[in-house]
Amino acid sequence: MIRSVVRGVGSALPRRIMKNAEFEGMLDTSDDWIVQRTGIRQRHIASEDETTASLGEAAARAALENAGLTPADIDLIVLATSTPNNTFPATAVEIQHRLGMRHGFAFDMQAVCSGFVYAVATADSHLRAGLAKRALVIGSETFSRILDWSDRTTCVLFGDGAGALVLEAEEGEGSVADRGVLAASLRSDGTHKDKLYVDGGPSTTGTVGHLRMEGREVFKHAAGMITDVIEDTFHRAGITAEDLTWFVPHQANKRIIDASAKKLGIADEKVVITVDLHGNTSAASVPLALDVAVRDGRIREGDLVMLEAMGGGFTWGAVLIRW
């Protein structure tokens, strides 16, 4: 059986760090209020010269360096983003150009905060089908561009950044002991569209629009939906929560992360949390958290790692990887 094995991981963050205290002069909020309800203490905000493409390129180069590879070794780029540089072409194609690639193929994946999980599953399918040998899977976002900075219920939650994985097709035995992507479960339900969305678009308003969210509704559905896809992934792989080495969830809200882990029976010490450092970076949050945990030595070769995310749509999904 062909497995998509992780060869490298990397990330990139904008230079500017915006701490919670900065909001106190702008909005009716406080550092204590934000930390208590979300776990967020700071986020990175892109400057004018930092874009989804530039951050994605930097994360891709970091992942390639970590893998000991060059752009010439890659034949597929899948970029998860809800904040592309242009309506078209795909920002993945711009990153391909920035990397100096004239070969292979590249495209964007749009599943909001679940985008990176969807992108890993999609790249895995392409690699197993023989359409590519090595893939760059990138999550890159500049959500600060679509925030309403007068809305305290949303603008304090989100930040900018990018993360990337290099996946390589490799022969495996077909067992849970194999390295690489072992199982995945993806879901969506469009009846929840109005609970988390952007109020603009080329075909409707002709504008970019701003992010709008019914926070309580999102919170209400999150833990159940997350549990659904993770338990399905456990079933597909033939494992349980006790077998996991690490749980790397979407970094949206620490209360959602804690509730999900508790419901699934995943021990606190197995959960990777970076929401305090980055805020919610949408499709970039899972690879950013992965990179932190790999660089600090927590995630090591052979570890069993569960990735999970939920986003607007609603979309939600999970991927199990043997590192």
C-alpha positions in Angstrom: 0.0 0.0 0.0 1.2 3.5 -0.8 1.4 5.8 2.3 1.9 9.6 2.3 4.8 10.0 4.7 5.7 13.3 6.4 9.2 14.4 5.3 9.3 18.0 6.7 7.3 20.7 8.5 7.7 24.4 8.6 5.9 27.7 9.4 6.0 31.4 9.0 4.5 34.2 11.0 4.1 38.0 10.3 6.5 40.2 12.1 4.0 42.2 14.1 2.7 40.6 17.4 -0.6 42.1 18.6 -1.3 41.4 22.3 -4.7 41.5 23.9 -3.9 44.8 25.7 -4.0 46.6 22.4 -7.7 46.0 22.1 -8.4 47.8 25.4 -8.0 51.2 23.7 -10.2 50.2 20.7 -13.0 48.1 22.1 -15.0 47.4 25.2 -12.9 44.4 26.2 -9.9 43.4 28.2 -7.0 41.0 28.3 -8.7 39.1 31.2 -12.0 38.8 29.2 -10.3 37.5 26.1 -8.1 35.0 27.9 -10.9 33.7 30.1 -13.2 33.0 27.1 -10.8 31.9 24.5 -7.3 31.2 25.9 -5.8 33.7 23.4 -3.1 36.1 24.6 -1.7 37.4 21.3 -1.8 36.9 17.6 0.4 37.9 14.6 -1.0 40.6 12.1 0.3 40.8 8.6 1.8 44.1 7.3 1.1 45.4 3.8 4.1 43.6 2.4 3.1 40.3 4.0 0.4 38.3 2.1 -1.1 34.8 2.0 1.3 34.0 -0.8 4.5 35.4 0.8 3.7 33.7 4.1 2.9 30.4 2.3 6.1 30.6 0.4 8.1 31.1 3.6 6.4 28.2 5.3 7.0 26.0 2.3 10.7 26.9 2.2 11.0 26.1 5.9 9.3 22.7 5.4 11.5 21.9 2.4 14.6 22.8 4.4 13.4 20.6 7.3 12.9 17.7 4.8 16.3 18.2 3.1 14.6 18.8 -0.2 14.3 21.6 -2.8 11.3 22.9 -4.9 12.6 20.7 -7.8 11.7 17.6 -5.7 8.0 18.7 -5.4 5.4 18.0 -8.1 2.2 19.0 -6.2 1.2 22.0 -4.1 -2.2 22.1 -2.3 -2.8 25.4 -0.5 -5.6 25.6 2.0 -6.8 29.2 2.4 -9.9 31.4 2.7 -7.9 34.6 2.1 -6.3 34.2 -1.4 -4.2 36.9 -2.9 -6.6 37.2 -5.8 -10.0 35.8 -6.7 -8.1 33.9 -9.3 -5.6 32.5 -10.2 -5.1 30.2 -7.3 -2.6 31.5 -4.8 -1.0 28.1 -4.9 0.1 28.9 -8.4 1.7 32.1 -7.2 3.5 30.2 -4.5 4.6 27.7 -7.2 6.1 30.6 -9.2 7.7 32.1 -6.1 9.4 28.8 -5.5 10.8 28.8 -9.0 8.8 25.8 -10.1 7.8 25.3 -13.8 6.7 21.7 -13.3 4.0 19.8 -11.5 0.6 21.3 -10.5 -0.9 23.5 -7.8 -4.3 24.4 -6.6 -6.2 26.0 -3.7 -8.4 24.2 -1.2 -11.3 26.2 0.4 -12.9 24.6 3.5 -12.2 27.5 5.9 -10.7 26.4 9.2 -10.9 22.7 8.1 -8.9 23.5 5.0 -5.6 22.1 6.0 -7.2 18.8 7.1 -9.0 18.6 3.8 -5.8 19.5 2.0 -3.8 16.7 3.7 -6.5 14.2 2.8 -6.6 15.5 -0.8 -2.9 15.4 -1.3 -2.8 11.9 0.2 -5.4 10.8 -2.4 -3.3 12.3 -5.2 -0.1 10.6 -4.0 -1.7 7.2 -3.5 -3.2 7.5 -7.0 0.2 8.0 -8.5 -0.5 11.5 -9.8 2.5 12.9 -7.8 5.5 11.7 -5.8 6.0 14.5 -3.3 3.5 17.2 -2.2 3.7 20.5 -0.4 0.6 20.9 1.7 0.2 24.5 3.0 -2.2 26.4 5.2 -1.8 30.1 4.8 -4.1 32.9 5.9 -4.3 36.7 6.4 -7.6 36.8 8.2 -6.8 40.3 9.5 -7.8 41.5 6.0 -11.4 40.3 6.4 -12.1 41.3 10.0 -14.5 44.0 11.2 -12.2 45.7 13.7 -15.2 47.2 15.5 -16.7 43.8 16.2 -15.2 42.6 19.5 -16.9 39.2 19.2 -14.7 38.3 16.1 -11.7 40.6 15.7 -10.0 39.5 19.0 -10.1 35.8 17.9 -8.2 35.7 14.6 -4.6 36.1 13.4 -2.4 35.6 10.4 0.2 32.9 9.6 1.2 29.9 7.6 2.3 26.3 8.1 3.4 23.5 5.7 4.1 19.8 5.4 6.1 17.9 2.8 4.4 14.5 2.1 6.1 11.8 0.0 4.6 8.6 -1.4 6.2 5.6 0.1 5.5 1.8 0.1 3.9 0.6 3.3 2.7 -2.7 4.6 -0.9 -1.6 5.0 -1.0 -1.8 8.7 -1.4 0.9 11.5 2.3 0.5 12.1 3.1 2.2 8.8 4.4 5.7 8.7 2.3 8.3 6.9 -1.4 9.1 6.6 -3.3 6.2 8.0 -7.0 7.3 7.9 -9.2 10.4 7.4 -12.8 11.5 7.9 -14.3 14.6 6.2 -17.7 16.1 6.7 -19.8 19.2 5.8 -23.3 20.5 6.4 -24.3 23.6 4.5 -27.4 24.2 6.6 -25.1 26.0 9.1 -23.7 28.4 6.5 -25.1 31.6 8.2 -23.4 30.7 11.6 -19.9 31.5 10.3 -19.4 33.3 7.0 -18.0 36.3 5.2 -20.7 38.8 4.1 -19.2 39.4 0.6 -18.1 37.8 -2.6 -17.5 38.3 -6.3 -20.9 36.7 -7.3 -23.0 38.4 -4.7 -21.8 41.8 -3.5 -18.7 42.3 -5.6 -16.8 43.0 -2.5 -14.5 41.1 -0.2 -16.7 41.5 2.9 -16.1 40.9 6.6 -16.2 37.8 8.8 -19.5 37.3 10.7 -20.0 34.6 13.4 -22.7 33.4 15.8 -20.2 32.4 18.4 -22.6 30.6 20.7 -24.0 28.5 17.8 -20.5 27.5 16.7 -19.5 26.6 20.2 -22.7 24.5 20.6 -22.0 22.4 17.6 -18.2 22.2 17.8 -17.5 19.4 20.3 -20.1 17.0 18.9 -18.9 17.5 15.3 -15.3 17.1 16.2 -16.0 13.9 18.2 -17.9 12.5 15.2 -15.0 12.6 12.7 -12.4 11.6 15.2 -14.3 8.5 16.3 -14.9 7.6 12.7 -11.1 8.0 12.0 -10.4 5.8 15.1 -12.7 3.2 13.7 -11.2 3.3 10.2 -7.7 2.8 11.7 -8.7 0.3 14.3 -7.3 2.3 17.3 -8.7 4.1 20.3 -7.9 7.4 22.0 -5.4 5.6 24.3 -3.3 4.7 21.3 -2.7 8.3 20.4 0.6 10.0 21.1 -0.5 13.5 20.2 -3.8 15.3 19.5 -3.3 18.5 17.3 -6.6 20.3 17.1 -7.7 23.4 15.2 -6.6 26.3 17.5 -9.9 28.3 17.7 -10.8 28.4 21.4 -9.2 26.6 24.3 -12.6 25.8 25.8 -13.6 24.0 22.7 -10.3 22.1 22.6 -10.6 21.1 26.3 -14.2 20.0 25.9 -13.4 17.9 22.8 -10.4 16.2 24.4 -12.4 15.4 27.5 -15.4 14.0 25.5 -13.0 11.8 23.5 -11.0 10.6 26.6 -7.8 12.2 25.3 -5.4 13.0 28.2 -4.6 16.7 28.6 -0.8 16.0 28.3 -1.4 14.7 24.8 -3.0 17.9 23.5 -0.9 20.4 21.6 -2.2 24.0 22.3 -0.8 27.1 20.6 -4.0 29.2 20.5 -2.5 31.4 23.2 0.3 32.4 20.8 -1.4 32.6 17.4 -5.1 33.0 18.0 -7.3 31.4 15.3 -5.4 31.3 12.1 -8.0 29.3 10.2 -6.4 26.8 7.8 -2.9 27.7 9.1 -3.6 26.8 12.7 -3.0 23.0 12.6 0.3 23.2 10.7 1.5 26.0 12.9 0.8 23.9 16.0 2.4 20.9 14.3 5.6 22.9 13.6 5.8 24.1 17.2 5.4 20.6 18.6 8.0 19.2 16.2 10.5 21.9 16.8 10.3 21.7 20.6 10.8 17.9 20.4 7.3 16.7 21.4 6.4 15.1 18.1 8.9 12.5 17.0 9.2 9.8 14.4 6.8 6.9 15.1 4.3 9.0 17.1 0.7 8.6 16.3 -0.8 12.0 15.7 -4.4 13.1 15.2 -5.2 16.3 13.3 -8.7 17.8 13.6 -10.5 21.0 12.5 -13.9 22.5 12.1 -14.8 25.6 10.1 -17.4 27.7 8.4 -19.9 25.9 6.2 -19.9 24.0 8.5 -16.9 21.8 7.5 -15.1 19.4 9.8 -12.6 16.6 9.5 -9.8 14.6 11.1 -6.6 12.9 9.8 -4.5 10.3 11.5 -0.8 10.3 10.8 2.0 8.0 11.9 4.9 10.5 12.1 
